[in-house]
């Protein structure tokens, strides 16, 4: 940056329009050495080629950062997915393999429930099984309170 010509160098205001930022930020980049620039009086002048290369390097860093974060998020997602899938598949496998057994238990249970109200052991449930029990037979509940 030896000789200044207006075609090669941009003011901070013009560079800020190209970079979509403020002129103060362009001056800060020049002061900190991130963007090569030349000081002329109280303002900074920046080469158009230097500004273009700086913007392309910033965009490249952003895209690399985005790709890295996407990769990490994908790994985290996959790390948690197999556990949930395994749990769901084991539940569905259990349900499929035991569905017939569960259905038989339900059907057998309903048969037992309906059989308990009729038959020789019905008096144990408080339901008389014969006419003699209805008439006050000897098979009364011993735990029932009686006023006699």
C-alpha positions in Angstrom: 0.0 0.0 0.0 2.6 2.5 -1.1 0.8 5.0 -3.3 -2.9 5.9 -2.8 -5.1 6.0 -5.8 -8.9 6.5 -5.5 -9.6 3.4 -7.7 -7.7 1.0 -5.4 -8.8 2.2 -2.0 -12.2 2.6 -0.3 -13.1 4.8 2.5 -14.5 3.1 5.6 -18.0 4.3 4.6 -17.8 2.7 1.2 -16.2 -0.5 2.6 -19.0 -0.6 5.2 -21.6 -0.5 2.5 -20.0 -3.4 0.7 -19.5 -5.4 4.0 -23.0 -4.6 5.3 -21.6 -3.1 8.6 -20.8 0.2 10.1 -17.8 2.4 9.2 -16.7 2.2 12.8 -16.4 -1.5 12.6 -14.3 -1.3 9.5 -12.0 1.1 11.3 -11.8 -1.2 14.3 -10.8 -4.1 12.0 -8.1 -2.0 10.6 -6.8 -0.9 14.0 -6.8 -4.5 15.3 -4.9 -5.7 12.2 -7.7 -8.1 10.9 -8.2 -5.9 7.8 -5.1 -4.3 6.2 -5.7 -0.6 5.8 -3.9 2.7 5.6 -4.5 5.6 7.8 -4.9 9.0 6.1 -5.5 11.7 8.5 -8.2 10.6 10.9 -9.8 8.1 8.5 -8.9 4.7 7.3 -8.6 3.6 3.7 -9.0 -0.1 2.7 -7.9 -1.8 -0.5 -10.9 -3.4 -2.3 -9.0 -6.6 -2.9 -8.1 -6.8 0.8 -11.7 -6.2 1.8 -12.9 -8.9 -0.7 -10.4 -11.4 0.6 -11.3 -10.6 4.2 -15.0 -11.0 3.6 -14.4 -14.3 1.8 -12.3 -15.7 4.6 -14.9 -14.6 7.2 -17.6 -16.4 5.1 -15.4 -19.5 4.8 -14.9 -19.6 8.6 -18.6 -19.2 9.2 -19.5 -22.0 6.8 -16.9 -24.3 8.5 -18.3 -23.4 11.9 -21.8 -24.1 10.7 -20.8 -27.5 9.2 -19.0 -28.4 12.4 -22.0 -27.5 14.6 -24.3 -29.4 12.3 -22.0 -32.5 12.5 -21.9 -32.3 16.3 -25.7 -31.8 16.5 -26.2 -34.8 14.2 -23.9 -37.0 16.4 -25.8 -35.9 19.5 -29.1 -36.7 17.9 -28.0 -40.1 16.7 -26.5 -40.8 20.2 -29.9 -40.3 21.8 -32.0 -41.9 19.0 -31.0 -45.6 19.3 -32.1 -45.7 22.9 -35.5 -44.4 22.2 -35.9 -46.6 19.2 -34.7 -49.6 21.1 -37.2 -49.0 23.9 -40.1 -48.6 21.5 -39.1 -51.7 19.6 -38.8 -53.8 22.7 -42.2 -52.6 23.9 -43.7 -53.4 20.5 -41.9 -56.8 20.4 -43.2 -57.6 23.8 -46.7 -56.6 22.9 -46.6 -58.6 19.7 -45.2 -61.8 21.3 -47.4 -61.7 24.3 -50.6 -60.4 22.7 -52.1 -63.9 22.3 -51.2 -64.8 25.9 -52.7 -61.5 27.3 -55.8 -62.1 25.3 -56.2 -65.6 26.7 -55.7 -64.4 30.2 -58.4 -61.7 29.8 -60.8 -64.2 28.3 -60.0 -66.8 31.0 -60.4 -64.1 33.7 -63.8 -63.1 32.4 -64.9 -66.8 32.3 -63.7 -67.2 35.9 -65.5 -64.1 37.0 -68.8 -65.3 35.5 -68.3 -68.8 37.0 -67.8 -67.4 40.5 -71.4 -66.2 40.7 -72.7 -69.7 40.1 -71.5 -73.1 41.4 -70.3 -74.8 44.5 -68.0 -72.1 45.7 -70.4 -69.2 45.2 -71.2 -69.0 48.9 -67.6 -67.9 49.6 -68.3 -64.8 47.5 -71.5 -64.0 49.4 -73.8 -65.3 46.7 -75.9 -68.3 47.6 -75.4 -71.4 45.4 -78.4 -73.4 46.4 -81.9 -72.9 47.7 -81.0 -74.1 51.2 -78.5 -71.3 51.6 -81.2 -68.8 50.5 -83.5 -70.2 53.2 -80.8 -69.6 55.9 -78.6 -72.8 55.7 -75.5 -73.5 57.7 -73.1 -71.9 55.2 -73.4 -68.3 56.5 -70.5 -66.0 56.6 -68.8 -66.3 60.0 -67.5 -62.7 59.8 -71.0 -61.2 59.3 -72.3 -59.4 62.4 -75.6 -60.8 63.6 -77.9 -59.2 66.2 -79.1 -62.5 67.7 
